[in-house]
Amino acid sequence: MPSVYLKTTIPSYLTAWRSPELIMAARQQITREWWDTRRHDFELFISQFVIDEASAGDPEAAARRLSVLAGIPLLQAQSETDELVKLLMRELSLPDRAATDAAHIAITVVSGIDFLLTWNCTHIANASLRHLIENSCIALGYPAPVICTPEELMRT
């Protein structure tokens, strides 16, 4: 069964009140459809970074996010994770505030996960960064996961 690392945007979009913004509302709906129809086709994983991010903010919203994450296995950062985070930060020219984004990628890569599922299209699911992410993974001897949005991981 293919494996999927869920970035924090997935439980956030899944549990948030419907947005009045058209694009955001569409992403929320797609996330709900993926969750309802496709998540059982994958082995799901998260990390402590996801738990930490999902725990932040409004306590009621955090509780909703954490409830959908309950029972999903936690991947542990390994010693190789730090090396890949540093390489990604440098190669992608990420600002310091994006270090956690690099950590999500690195944990996914080092753990051998097939897909990284996210709506973060700035630092992660970004076509202009894809080759840099892949080259960074290859430089350290790892295959890159498929980084995509729930829309891309839906079956037609």
N, CA, C and O atoms as a GROMACS GRO file, in nm:
protein
  624
    1MET      N    1   0.086  -0.118   0.000
    1MET     CA    2   0.000   0.000   0.000
    1MET      C    3   0.090   0.123   0.000
    1MET      O    4   0.183   0.132   0.081
    2PRO      N    5   0.065   0.219  -0.088
    2PRO     CA    6   0.149   0.340  -0.091
    2PRO      C    7   0.135   0.419   0.040
    2PRO      O    8   0.031   0.416   0.105
    3SER      N    9   0.242   0.489   0.075
    3SER     CA   10   0.244   0.567   0.198
    3SER      C   11   0.232   0.716   0.168
    3SER      O   12   0.280   0.765   0.066
    4VAL      N   13   0.167   0.787   0.260
    4VAL     CA   14   0.145   0.931   0.246
    4VAL      C   15   0.178   1.000   0.377
    4VAL      O   16   0.132   0.960   0.484
    5TYR      N   17   0.261   1.104   0.368
    5TYR     CA   18   0.288   1.193   0.482
    5TYR      C   19   0.191   1.310   0.469
    5TYR      O   20   0.187   1.377   0.365
    6LEU      N   21   0.114   1.334   0.573
    6LEU     CA   22   0.017   1.444   0.574
    6LEU      C   23   0.081   1.568   0.635
    6LEU      O   24   0.115   1.569   0.753
    7LYS      N   25   0.097   1.671   0.556
    7LYS     CA   26   0.143   1.800   0.607
    7LYS      C   27   0.025   1.864   0.679
    7LYS      O   28  -0.090   1.829   0.652
    8THR      N   29   0.050   1.956   0.767
    8THR     CA   30  -0.050   2.015   0.854
    8THR      C   31  -0.164   2.083   0.779
    8THR      O   32  -0.274   2.096   0.832
    9THR      N   33  -0.140   2.126   0.657
    9THR     CA   34  -0.248   2.190   0.581
    9THR      C   35  -0.364   2.095   0.555
    9THR      O   36  -0.477   2.139   0.537
   10ILE      N   37  -0.338   1.965   0.555
   10ILE     CA   38  -0.446   1.869   0.527
   10ILE      C   39  -0.548   1.866   0.641
   10ILE      O   40  -0.666   1.889   0.615
   11PRO      N   41  -0.508   1.840   0.766
   11PRO     CA   42  -0.609   1.847   0.872
   11PRO      C   43  -0.666   1.988   0.891
   11PRO      O   44  -0.780   2.004   0.934
   12SER      N   45  -0.588   2.090   0.859
   12SER     CA   46  -0.637   2.227   0.871
   12SER      C   47  -0.752   2.253   0.773
   12SER      O   48  -0.856   2.305   0.812
   13TYR      N   49  -0.733   2.217   0.647
   13TYR     CA   50  -0.838   2.237   0.547
   13TYR      C   51  -0.956   2.144   0.573
   13TYR      O   52  -1.071   2.179   0.547
   14LEU      N   53  -0.927   2.025   0.623
   14LEU     CA   54  -1.030   1.925   0.648
   14LEU      C   55  -1.126   1.968   0.758
   14LEU      O   56  -1.246   1.940   0.749
   15THR      N   57  -1.076   2.036   0.860
   15THR     CA   58  -1.158   2.065   0.978
   15THR      C   59  -1.201   2.211   0.991
   15THR      O   60  -1.279   2.244   1.080
   16ALA      N   61  -1.152   2.297   0.904
   16ALA     CA   62  -1.183   2.440   0.915
   16ALA      C   63  -1.328   2.467   0.874
   16ALA      O   64  -1.388   2.393   0.796
   17TRP      N   65  -1.384   2.576   0.929
   17TRP     CA   66  -1.514   2.623   0.884
   17TRP      C   67  -1.501   2.661   0.737
   17TRP      O   68  -1.395   2.707   0.695
   18ARG      N   69  -1.605   2.642   0.661
   18ARG     CA   70  -1.602   2.671   0.517
   18ARG      C   71  -1.562   2.818   0.495
   18ARG      O   72  -1.621   2.909   0.552
   19SER      N   73  -1.462   2.836   0.412
   19SER     CA   74  -1.411   2.969   0.383
   19SER      C   75  -1.502   3.041   0.284
   19SER      O   76  -1.558   2.978   0.194
   20PRO      N   77  -1.516   3.172   0.299
   20PRO     CA   78  -1.591   3.250   0.200
   20PRO      C   79  -1.509   3.275   0.074
   20PRO      O   80  -1.563   3.314  -0.030
   21GLU      N   81  -1.378   3.253   0.082
   21GLU     CA   82  -1.292   3.271  -0.036
   21GLU      C   83  -1.307   3.150  -0.127
   21GLU      O   84  -1.295   3.036  -0.082
   22LEU      N   85  -1.332   3.174  -0.253
   22LEU     CA   86  -1.363   3.068  -0.349
   22LEU      C   87  -1.254   2.962  -0.358
   22LEU      O   88  -1.284   2.843  -0.349
   23ILE      N   89  -1.130   3.002  -0.374
   23ILE     CA   90  -1.020   2.906  -0.389
   23ILE      C   91  -1.001   2.825  -0.262
   23ILE      O   92  -0.982   2.704  -0.267
   24MET      N   93  -1.006   2.892  -0.149
   24MET     CA   94  -0.991   2.823  -0.020
   24MET      C   95  -1.106   2.725   0.001
   24MET      O   96  -1.083   2.613   0.045
   25ALA      N   97  -1.227   2.765  -0.030
   25ALA     CA   98  -1.343   2.676  -0.014
   25ALA      C   99  -1.330   2.554  -0.105
   25ALA      O  100  -1.363   2.442  -0.065
   26ALA      N  101  -1.282   2.575  -0.226
   26ALA     CA  102  -1.262   2.463  -0.318
   26ALA      C  103  -1.156   2.366  -0.265
   26ALA      O  104  -1.173   2.245  -0.273
   27ARG      N  105  -1.048   2.419  -0.210
   27ARG     CA  106  -0.944   2.334  -0.154
   27ARG      C  107  -0.996   2.257  -0.033
   27ARG      O  108  -0.961   2.140  -0.013
   28GLN      N  109  -1.078   2.321   0.048
   28GLN     CA  110  -1.139   2.251   0.162
   28GLN      C  111  -1.226   2.136   0.113
   28GLN      O  112  -1.221   2.026   0.168
   29GLN      N  113  -1.306   2.161   0.011
   29GLN     CA  114  -1.394   2.057  -0.042
   29GLN      C  115  -1.314   1.942  -0.102
   29GLN      O  116  -1.346   1.826  -0.078
   30ILE      N  117  -1.211   1.973  -0.177
   30ILE     CA  118  -1.126   1.868  -0.236
   30ILE      C  119  -1.060   1.786  -0.126
   30ILE      O  120  -1.051   1.664  -0.137
   31THR      N  121  -1.014   1.854  -0.021
   31THR     CA  122  -0.952   1.783   0.091
   31THR      C  123  -1.051   1.689   0.157
   31THR      O  124  -1.017   1.575   0.188
   32ARG      N  125  -1.173   1.735   0.178
   32ARG     CA  126  -1.277   1.649   0.237
   32ARG      C  127  -1.308   1.530   0.147
   32ARG      O  128  -1.325   1.418   0.196
   33GLU      N  129  -1.315   1.553   0.017
   33GLU     CA  130  -1.341   1.443  -0.077
   33GLU      C  131  -1.227   1.342  -0.074
   33GLU      O  132  -1.252   1.222  -0.072
   34TRP      N  133  -1.103   1.391  -0.074
   34TRP     CA  134  -0.988   1.300  -0.068
   34TRP      C  135  -0.994   1.219   0.062
   34TRP      O  136  -0.977   1.097   0.061
   35TRP      N  137  -1.019   1.288   0.172
   35TRP     CA  138  -1.024   1.221   0.303
   35TRP      C  139  -1.132   1.113   0.305
   35TRP      O  140  -1.110   1.003   0.355
   36ASP      N  141  -1.248   1.145   0.251
   36ASP     CA  142  -1.360   1.051   0.253
   36ASP      C  143  -1.346   0.936   0.154
   36ASP      O  144  -1.391   0.825   0.182
   37THR      N  145  -1.282   0.961   0.040
   37THR     CA  146  -1.281   0.859  -0.065
   37THR      C  147  -1.146   0.793  -0.091
   37THR      O  148  -1.141   0.682  -0.145
   38ARG      N  149  -1.036   0.858  -0.054
   38ARG     CA  150  -0.906   0.805  -0.094
   38ARG      C  151  -0.810   0.771   0.020
   38ARG      O  152  -0.718   0.692   0.000
   39ARG      N  153  -0.829   0.827   0.137
   39ARG     CA  154  -0.729   0.807   0.243
   39ARG      C  155  -0.710   0.661   0.279
   39ARG      O  156  -0.601   0.622   0.321
   40HIS      N  157  -0.813   0.580   0.265
   40HIS     CA  158  -0.802   0.439   0.300
   40HIS      C  159  -0.720   0.360   0.199
   40HIS      O  160  -0.688   0.243   0.222
   41ASP      N  161  -0.685   0.422   0.087
   41ASP     CA  162  -0.601   0.357  -0.014
   41ASP      C  163  -0.453   0.375   0.017
   41ASP      O  164  -0.367   0.326  -0.057
   42PHE      N  165  -0.422   0.445   0.127
   42PHE     CA  166  -0.284   0.478   0.161
   42PHE      C  167  -0.256   0.449   0.309
   42PHE      O  168  -0.346   0.449   0.392
   43GLU      N  169  -0.130   0.425   0.337
   43GLU     CA  170  -0.084   0.418   0.474
   43GLU      C  171  -0.042   0.560   0.512
   43GLU      O  172   0.051   0.615   0.454
   44LEU      N  173  -0.110   0.619   0.609
   44LEU     CA  174  -0.088   0.758   0.645
   44LEU      C  175   0.015   0.772   0.756
   44LEU      O  176   0.026   0.687   0.844
   45PHE      N  177   0.092   0.882   0.749
   45PHE     CA  178   0.193   0.913   0.850
   45PHE      C  179   0.196   1.063   0.874
   45PHE      O  180   0.162   1.143   0.786
   46ILE      N  181   0.238   1.100   0.995
   46ILE     CA  182   0.262   1.240   1.030
   46ILE      C  183   0.390   1.244   1.112
   46ILE      O  184   0.453   1.140   1.134
   47SER      N  185   0.428   1.361   1.158
   47SER     CA  186   0.545   1.376   1.246
   47SER      C  187   0.507   1.466   1.363
   47SER      O  188   0.397   1.521   1.368
   48GLN      N  189   0.599   1.479   1.455
   48GLN     CA  190   0.577   1.569   1.568
   48GLN      C  191   0.560   1.713   1.520
   48GLN      O  192   0.490   1.791   1.584
   49PHE      N  193   0.623   1.748   1.408
   49PHE     CA  194   0.605   1.882   1.352
   49PHE      C  195   0.458   1.906   1.318
   49PHE      O  196   0.406   2.016   1.342
   50VAL      N  197   0.390   1.806   1.263
   50VAL     CA  198   0.248   1.819   1.230
   50VAL      C  199   0.166   1.836   1.357
   50VAL      O  200   0.078   1.922   1.364
   51ILE      N  201   0.196   1.755   1.458
   51ILE     CA  202   0.124   1.767   1.585
   51ILE      C  203   0.144   1.906   1.644
   51ILE      O  204   0.048   1.969   1.689
   52ASP      N  205   0.267   1.955   1.645
   52ASP     CA  206   0.297   2.087   1.702
   52ASP      C  207   0.222   2.197   1.627
   52ASP      O  208   0.163   2.286   1.690
   53GLU      N  209   0.225   2.192   1.494
   53GLU     CA  210   0.156   2.295   1.416
   53GLU      C  211   0.005   2.284   1.433
   53GLU      O  212  -0.064   2.386   1.444
   54ALA      N  213  -0.047   2.162   1.434
   54ALA     CA  214  -0.192   2.142   1.448
   54ALA      C  215  -0.241   2.185   1.586
   54ALA      O  216  -0.358   2.218   1.602
   55SER      N  217  -0.153   2.183   1.684
   55SER     CA  218  -0.189   2.220   1.822
   55SER      C  219  -0.196   2.370   1.843
   55SER      O  220  -0.252   2.417   1.943
   56ALA      N  221  -0.139   2.446   1.752
   56ALA     CA  222  -0.129   2.592   1.768
   56ALA      C  223  -0.262   2.659   1.732
   56ALA      O  224  -0.348   2.603   1.664
   57GLY      N  225  -0.275   2.782   1.782
   57GLY     CA  226  -0.390   2.864   1.746
   57GLY      C  227  -0.511   2.840   1.835
   57GLY      O  228  -0.499   2.798   1.950
   58ASP      N  229  -0.627   2.868   1.779
   58ASP     CA  230  -0.753   2.857   1.851
   58ASP      C  231  -0.769   2.716   1.909
   58ASP      O  232  -0.757   2.618   1.836
   59PRO      N  233  -0.795   2.706   2.039
   59PRO     CA  234  -0.804   2.574   2.103
   59PRO      C  235  -0.910   2.482   2.043
   59PRO      O  236  -0.888   2.361   2.031
   60GLU      N  237  -1.026   2.537   2.006
   60GLU     CA  238  -1.130   2.453   1.946
   60GLU      C  239  -1.088   2.401   1.809
   60GLU      O  240  -1.110   2.284   1.777
   61ALA      N  241  -1.028   2.488   1.728
   61ALA     CA  242  -0.981   2.446   1.595
   61ALA      C  243  -0.868   2.344   1.610
   61ALA      O  244  -0.862   2.246   1.535
   62ALA      N  245  -0.778   2.367   1.706
   62ALA     CA  246  -0.669   2.274   1.731
   62ALA      C  247  -0.723   2.137   1.770
   62ALA      O  248  -0.673   2.034   1.724
   63ALA      N  249  -0.824   2.135   1.853
   63ALA     CA  250  -0.885   2.008   1.897
   63ALA      C  251  -0.943   1.932   1.778
   63ALA      O  252  -0.931   1.810   1.770
   64ARG      N  253  -1.007   2.004   1.685
   64ARG     CA  254  -1.062   1.939   1.564
   64ARG      C  255  -0.949   1.881   1.479
   64ARG      O  256  -0.959   1.768   1.430
   65ARG      N  257  -0.843   1.959   1.461
   65ARG     CA  258  -0.730   1.910   1.381
   65ARG      C  259  -0.668   1.786   1.446
   65ARG      O  260  -0.642   1.686   1.378
   66LEU      N  261  -0.644   1.793   1.574
   66LEU     CA  262  -0.581   1.681   1.644
   66LEU      C  263  -0.670   1.557   1.646
   66LEU      O  264  -0.619   1.445   1.647
   67SER      N  265  -0.800   1.576   1.647
   67SER     CA  266  -0.890   1.460   1.648
   67SER      C  267  -0.879   1.380   1.518
   67SER      O  268  -0.885   1.257   1.521
   68VAL      N  269  -0.863   1.447   1.404
   68VAL     CA  270  -0.850   1.371   1.278
   68VAL      C  271  -0.711   1.307   1.265
   68VAL      O  272  -0.693   1.212   1.189
   69LEU      N  273  -0.614   1.360   1.339
   69LEU     CA  274  -0.479   1.304   1.335
   69LEU      C  275  -0.460   1.189   1.433
   69LEU      O  276  -0.362   1.115   1.424
   70ALA      N  277  -0.554   1.173   1.526
   70ALA     CA  278  -0.542   1.069   1.628
   70ALA      C  279  -0.528   0.932   1.562
   70ALA      O  280  -0.604   0.895   1.473
   71GLY      N  281  -0.429   0.858   1.608
   71GLY     CA  282  -0.409   0.722   1.559
   71GLY      C  283  -0.321   0.710   1.436
   71GLY      O  284  -0.284   0.599   1.397
   72ILE      N  285  -0.286   0.822   1.374
   72ILE     CA  286  -0.196   0.816   1.258
   72ILE      C  287  -0.054   0.803   1.311
   72ILE      O  288  -0.012   0.882   1.396
   73PRO      N  289   0.022   0.705   1.262
   73PRO     CA  290   0.157   0.683   1.313
   73PRO      C  291   0.248   0.804   1.294
   73PRO      O  292   0.241   0.876   1.194
   74LEU      N  293   0.333   0.822   1.394
   74LEU     CA  294   0.428   0.935   1.397
   74LEU      C  295   0.564   0.890   1.346
   74LEU      O  296   0.621   0.793   1.396
   75LEU      N  297   0.616   0.960   1.245
   75LEU     CA  298   0.752   0.935   1.198
   75LEU      C  299   0.848   1.014   1.286
   75LEU      O  300   0.820   1.127   1.324
   76GLN      N  301   0.959   0.954   1.317
   76GLN     CA  302   1.060   1.020   1.399
   76GLN      C  303   1.168   1.079   1.309
   76GLN      O  304   1.208   1.017   1.210
   77ALA      N  305   1.215   1.198   1.344
   77ALA     CA  306   1.329   1.256   1.273
   77ALA      C  307   1.450   1.168   1.302
   77ALA      O  308   1.471   1.124   1.415
   78GLN      N  309   1.528   1.143   1.201
   78GLN     CA  310   1.649   1.061   1.215
   78GLN      C  311   1.770   1.150   1.198
   78GLN      O  312   1.757   1.266   1.160
   79SER      N  313   1.887   1.098   1.226
   79SER     CA  314   2.008   1.181   1.217
   79SER      C  315   2.027   1.237   1.076
   79SER      O  316   2.077   1.348   1.061
   80GLU      N  317   1.987   1.163   0.975
   80GLU     CA  318   2.002   1.208   0.836
   80GLU      C  319   1.906   1.322   0.803
   80GLU      O  320   1.929   1.396   0.707
   81THR      N  321   1.801   1.336   0.881
   81THR     CA  322   1.701   1.439   0.855
   81THR      C  323   1.763   1.578   0.862
   81THR      O  324   1.737   1.662   0.776
   82ASP      N  325   1.845   1.603   0.964
   82ASP     CA  326   1.907   1.736   0.980
   82ASP      C  327   1.994   1.773   0.862
   82ASP      O  328   1.993   1.888   0.817
   83GLU      N  329   2.068   1.677   0.810
   83GLU     CA  330   2.155   1.705   0.695
   83GLU      C  331   2.072   1.745   0.573
   83GLU      O  332   2.109   1.838   0.501
   84LEU      N  333   1.962   1.676   0.551
   84LEU     CA  334   1.876   1.709   0.436
   84LEU      C  335   1.805   1.843   0.458
   84LEU      O  336   1.788   1.918   0.362
   85VAL      N  337   1.765   1.873   0.580
   85VAL     CA  338   1.703   2.004   0.608
   85VAL      C  339   1.800   2.115   0.571
   85VAL      O  340   1.761   2.211   0.504
   86LYS      N  341   1.923   2.103   0.613
   86LYS     CA  342   2.023   2.207   0.582
   86LYS      C  343   2.043   2.222   0.432
   86LYS      O  344   2.051   2.333   0.381
   87LEU      N  345   2.051   2.109   0.363
   87LEU     CA  346   2.069   2.113   0.218
   87LEU      C  347   1.948   2.176   0.149
   87LEU      O  348   1.964   2.259   0.059
   88LEU      N  349   1.828   2.139   0.190
   88LEU     CA  350   1.707   2.197   0.131
   88LEU      C  351   1.699   2.347   0.157
   88LEU      O  352   1.666   2.424   0.067
   89MET      N  353   1.729   2.387   0.278
   89MET     CA  354   1.726   2.531   0.312
   89MET      C  355   1.818   2.609   0.218
   89MET      O  356   1.782   2.715   0.168
   90ARG      N  357   1.936   2.554   0.196
   90ARG     CA  358   2.035   2.622   0.112
   90ARG      C  359   1.995   2.617  -0.036
   90ARG      O  360   1.994   2.720  -0.104
   91GLU      N  361   1.962   2.499  -0.085
   91GLU     CA  362   1.934   2.482  -0.228
   91GLU      C  363   1.805   2.551  -0.272
   91GLU      O  364   1.795   2.599  -0.385
   92LEU      N  365   1.706   2.555  -0.184
   92LEU     CA  366   1.578   2.618  -0.217
   92LEU      C  367   1.575   2.765  -0.181
   92LEU      O  368   1.477   2.834  -0.208
   93SER      N  369   1.683   2.814  -0.119
   93SER     CA  370   1.691   2.953  -0.071
   93SER      C  371   1.570   2.987   0.016
   93SER      O  372   1.507   3.092  -0.002
   94LEU      N  373   1.538   2.898   0.109
   94LEU     CA  374   1.423   2.918   0.195
   94LEU      C  375   1.457   3.014   0.308
   94LEU      O  376   1.569   3.013   0.359
   95PRO      N  377   1.362   3.097   0.346
   95PRO     CA  378   1.384   3.185   0.462
   95PRO      C  379   1.385   3.100   0.590
   95PRO      O  380   1.331   2.989   0.591
   96ASP      N  381   1.446   3.151   0.695
   96ASP     CA  382   1.454   3.077   0.822
   96ASP      C  383   1.317   3.030   0.871
   96ASP      O  384   1.306   2.922   0.929
   97ARG      N  385   1.214   3.110   0.847
   97ARG     CA  386   1.080   3.075   0.894
   97ARG      C  387   1.024   2.950   0.823
   97ARG      O  388   0.923   2.895   0.866
   98ALA      N  389   1.089   2.907   0.715
   98ALA     CA  390   1.044   2.789   0.641
   98ALA      C  391   1.120   2.662   0.678
   98ALA      O  392   1.109   2.561   0.610
   99ALA      N  393   1.198   2.668   0.786
   99ALA     CA  394   1.276   2.550   0.827
   99ALA      C  395   1.186   2.430   0.856
   99ALA      O  396   1.224   2.317   0.827
  100THR      N  397   1.069   2.454   0.912
  100THR     CA  398   0.978   2.343   0.938
  100THR      C  399   0.928   2.282   0.808
  100THR      O  400   0.907   2.160   0.801
  101ASP      N  401   0.908   2.363   0.705
  101ASP     CA  402   0.869   2.309   0.575
  101ASP      C  403   0.978   2.215   0.522
  101ASP      O  404   0.948   2.107   0.471
  102ALA      N  405   1.102   2.256   0.535
  102ALA     CA  406   1.214   2.170   0.494
  102ALA      C  407   1.217   2.043   0.578
  102ALA      O  408   1.248   1.936   0.527
  103ALA      N  409   1.184   2.054   0.705
  103ALA     CA  410   1.182   1.937   0.794
  103ALA      C  411   1.072   1.838   0.753
  103ALA      O  412   1.094   1.717   0.758
  104HIS      N  413   0.956   1.889   0.712
  104HIS     CA  414   0.850   1.800   0.664
  104HIS      C  415   0.900   1.720   0.544
  104HIS      O  416   0.880   1.598   0.537
  105ILE      N  417   0.963   1.788   0.450
  105ILE     CA  418   1.016   1.720   0.332
  105ILE      C  419   1.120   1.617   0.374
  105ILE      O  420   1.115   1.502   0.330
  106ALA      N  421   1.214   1.657   0.459
  106ALA     CA  422   1.325   1.570   0.498
  106ALA      C  423   1.277   1.444   0.570
  106ALA      O  424   1.326   1.335   0.543
  107ILE      N  425   1.182   1.459   0.661
  107ILE     CA  426   1.130   1.342   0.733
  107ILE      C  427   1.062   1.247   0.634
  107ILE      O  428   1.077   1.125   0.644
  108THR      N  429   0.987   1.303   0.541
  108THR     CA  430   0.921   1.221   0.439
  108THR      C  431   1.023   1.144   0.358
  108THR      O  432   1.008   1.023   0.335
  109VAL      N  433   1.128   1.213   0.315
  109VAL     CA  434   1.232   1.153   0.231
  109VAL      C  435   1.308   1.044   0.306
  109VAL      O  436   1.318   0.931   0.259
  110VAL      N  437   1.362   1.078   0.422
  110VAL     CA  438   1.446   0.986   0.498
  110VAL      C  439   1.364   0.863   0.543
  110VAL      O  440   1.420   0.755   0.558
  111SER      N  441   1.236   0.879   0.564
  111SER     CA  442   1.150   0.768   0.605
  111SER      C  443   1.103   0.682   0.488
  111SER      O  444   1.039   0.579   0.509
  112GLY      N  445   1.134   0.724   0.366
  112GLY     CA  446   1.098   0.645   0.249
  112GLY      C  447   0.950   0.648   0.216
  112GLY      O  448   0.896   0.550   0.164
  113ILE      N  449   0.884   0.758   0.246
  113ILE     CA  450   0.740   0.773   0.220
  113ILE      C  451   0.720   0.806   0.071
  113ILE      O  452   0.798   0.879   0.011
  114ASP      N  453   0.615   0.750   0.013
  114ASP     CA  454   0.589   0.766  -0.130
  114ASP      C  455   0.538   0.905  -0.170
  114ASP      O  456   0.579   0.960  -0.271
  115PHE      N  457   0.446   0.961  -0.088
  115PHE     CA  458   0.383   1.089  -0.121
  115PHE      C  459   0.389   1.184  -0.002
  115PHE      O  460   0.377   1.142   0.113
  116LEU      N  461   0.408   1.312  -0.031
  116LEU     CA  462   0.393   1.417   0.069
  116LEU      C  463   0.272   1.498   0.024
  116LEU      O  464   0.275   1.560  -0.082
  117LEU      N  465   0.166   1.496   0.104
  117LEU     CA  466   0.041   1.561   0.068
  117LEU      C  467   0.028   1.693   0.141
  117LEU      O  468   0.035   1.698   0.263
  118THR      N  469   0.010   1.801   0.065
  118THR     CA  470   0.008   1.935   0.123
  118THR      C  471  -0.065   2.034   0.033
  118THR      O  472  -0.080   2.012  -0.087
  119TRP      N  473  -0.110   2.143   0.096
  119TRP     CA  474  -0.159   2.258   0.021
  119TRP      C  475  -0.058   2.372   0.028
  119TRP      O  476  -0.087   2.482  -0.018
  120ASN      N  477   0.059   2.349   0.084
  120ASN     CA  478   0.163   2.452   0.089
  120ASN      C  479   0.229   2.457  -0.048
  120ASN      O  480   0.322   2.381  -0.077
  121CYS      N  481   0.181   2.547  -0.131
  121CYS     CA  482   0.232   2.560  -0.267
  121CYS      C  483   0.340   2.668  -0.278
  121CYS      O  484   0.386   2.700  -0.387
  122THR      N  485   0.380   2.723  -0.166
  122THR     CA  486   0.487   2.823  -0.165
  122THR      C  487   0.623   2.756  -0.151
  122THR      O  488   0.712   2.779  -0.232
  123HIS      N  489   0.638   2.673  -0.048
  123HIS     CA  490   0.769   2.614  -0.021
  123HIS      C  491   0.777   2.464  -0.045
  123HIS      O  492   0.886   2.407  -0.040
  124ILE      N  493   0.664   2.398  -0.071
  124ILE     CA  494   0.668   2.252  -0.082
  124ILE      C  495   0.613   2.204  -0.217
  124ILE      O  496   0.690   2.157  -0.301
  125ALA      N  497   0.484   2.214  -0.239
  125ALA     CA  498   0.422   2.166  -0.364
  125ALA      C  499   0.430   2.277  -0.468
  125ALA      O  500   0.328   2.334  -0.508
  126ASN      N  501   0.550   2.304  -0.511
  126ASN     CA  502   0.575   2.416  -0.602
  126ASN      C  503   0.656   2.363  -0.719
  126ASN      O  504   0.769   2.316  -0.702
  127ALA      N  505   0.600   2.369  -0.837
  127ALA     CA  506   0.665   2.312  -0.956
  127ALA      C  507   0.804   2.371  -0.981
  127ALA      O  508   0.893   2.302  -1.030
  128SER      N  509   0.822   2.498  -0.949
  128SER     CA  510   0.953   2.560  -0.974
  128SER      C  511   1.059   2.512  -0.875
  128SER      O  512   1.179   2.528  -0.899
  129LEU      N  513   1.016   2.452  -0.763
  129LEU     CA  514   1.112   2.399  -0.665
  129LEU      C  515   1.131   2.248  -0.677
  129LEU      O  516   1.225   2.193  -0.620
  130ARG      N  517   1.043   2.182  -0.750
  130ARG     CA  518   1.044   2.035  -0.756
  130ARG      C  519   1.179   1.978  -0.794
  130ARG      O  520   1.228   1.887  -0.728
  131HIS      N  521   1.241   2.031  -0.900
  131HIS     CA  522   1.370   1.975  -0.942
  131HIS      C  523   1.479   2.000  -0.838
  131HIS      O  524   1.569   1.918  -0.823
  132LEU      N  525   1.472   2.112  -0.766
  132LEU     CA  526   1.570   2.139  -0.662
  132LEU      C  527   1.553   2.043  -0.544
  132LEU      O  528   1.651   1.997  -0.486
  133ILE      N  529   1.429   2.013  -0.510
  133ILE     CA  530   1.402   1.916  -0.404
  133ILE      C  531   1.452   1.779  -0.446
  133ILE      O  532   1.520   1.711  -0.369
  134GLU      N  533   1.418   1.738  -0.568
  134GLU     CA  534   1.461   1.606  -0.617
  134GLU      C  535   1.612   1.596  -0.622
  134GLU      O  536   1.668   1.494  -0.581
  135ASN      N  537   1.679   1.700  -0.671
  135ASN     CA  538   1.826   1.697  -0.678
  135ASN      C  539   1.889   1.691  -0.540
  135ASN      O  540   1.991   1.625  -0.521
  136SER      N  541   1.830   1.760  -0.443
  136SER     CA  542   1.882   1.756  -0.306
  136SER      C  543   1.869   1.617  -0.247
  136SER      O  544   1.960   1.568  -0.180
  137CYS      N  545   1.757   1.553  -0.272
  137CYS     CA  546   1.736   1.416  -0.223
  137CYS      C  547   1.837   1.321  -0.286
  137CYS      O  548   1.901   1.241  -0.217
  138ILE      N  549   1.850   1.330  -0.417
  138ILE     CA  550   1.942   1.243  -0.490
  138ILE      C  551   2.086   1.264  -0.444
  138ILE      O  552   2.163   1.169  -0.435
  139ALA      N  553   2.123   1.389  -0.416
  139ALA     CA  554   2.259   1.419  -0.371
  139ALA      C  555   2.294   1.345  -0.243
  139ALA      O  556   2.411   1.315  -0.218
  140LEU      N  557   2.193   1.316  -0.161
  140LEU     CA  558   2.217   1.244  -0.036
  140LEU      C  559   2.178   1.096  -0.046
  140LEU      O  560   2.176   1.024   0.054
  141GLY      N  561   2.147   1.052  -0.168
  141GLY     CA  562   2.120   0.910  -0.190
  141GLY      C  563   1.978   0.865  -0.166
  141GLY      O  564   1.954   0.746  -0.143
  142TYR      N  565   1.883   0.957  -0.169
  142TYR     CA  566   1.743   0.924  -0.146
  142TYR      C  567   1.658   0.953  -0.268
  142TYR      O  568   1.682   1.050  -0.340
  143PRO      N  569   1.558   0.868  -0.292
  143PRO     CA  570   1.460   0.906  -0.394
  143PRO      C  571   1.366   1.011  -0.336
  143PRO      O  572   1.338   1.010  -0.216
  144ALA      N  573   1.320   1.101  -0.419
  144ALA     CA  574   1.228   1.205  -0.373
  144ALA      C  575   1.086   1.150  -0.372
  144ALA      O  576   1.050   1.071  -0.460
  145PRO      N  577   1.006   1.189  -0.275
  145PRO     CA  578   0.865   1.149  -0.277
  145PRO      C  579   0.791   1.231  -0.383
  145PRO      O  580   0.842   1.332  -0.431
  146VAL      N  581   0.673   1.188  -0.417
  146VAL     CA  582   0.585   1.269  -0.500
  146VAL      C  583   0.522   1.371  -0.407
  146VAL      O  584   0.453   1.335  -0.312
  147ILE      N  585   0.546   1.498  -0.435
  147ILE     CA  586   0.490   1.606  -0.355
  147ILE      C  587   0.370   1.659  -0.431
  147ILE      O  588   0.382   1.705  -0.544
  148CYS      N  589   0.252   1.653  -0.367
  148CYS     CA  590   0.130   1.688  -0.439
  148CYS      C  591   0.021   1.738  -0.346
  148CYS      O  592   0.033   1.731  -0.223
  149THR      N  593  -0.084   1.788  -0.406
  149THR     CA  594  -0.203   1.832  -0.332
  149THR      C  595  -0.305   1.718  -0.335
  149THR      O  596  -0.291   1.625  -0.414
  150PRO      N  597  -0.407   1.725  -0.250
  150PRO     CA  598  -0.511   1.621  -0.256
  150PRO      C  599  -0.577   1.612  -0.394
  150PRO      O  600  -0.614   1.503  -0.438
  151GLU      N  601  -0.590   1.723  -0.461
  151GLU     CA  602  -0.649   1.722  -0.594
  151GLU      C  603  -0.569   1.634  -0.690
  151GLU      O  604  -0.626   1.563  -0.773
  152GLU      N  605  -0.437   1.638  -0.677
  152GLU     CA  606  -0.351   1.557  -0.764
  152GLU      C  607  -0.351   1.410  -0.727
  152GLU      O  608  -0.313   1.325  -0.807
  153LEU      N  609  -0.393   1.380  -0.604
  153LEU     CA  610  -0.392   1.241  -0.557
  153LEU      C  611  -0.532   1.179  -0.559
  153LEU      O  612  -0.556   1.076  -0.497
  154MET      N  613  -0.623   1.244  -0.630
  154MET     CA  614  -0.758   1.189  -0.647
  154MET      C  615  -0.757   1.098  -0.768
  154MET      O  616  -0.684   1.120  -0.865
  155ARG      N  617  -0.839   0.997  -0.762
  155ARG     CA  618  -0.855   0.908  -0.875
  155ARG      C  619  -0.963   0.964  -0.965
  155ARG      O  620  -1.065   1.014  -0.917
  156THR      N  621  -0.941   0.958  -1.093
  156THR     CA  622  -1.043   1.011  -1.186
  156THR      C  623  -1.142   0.904  -1.225
  156THR      O  624  -1.235   0.930  -1.302
   0.00000   0.00000   0.00000
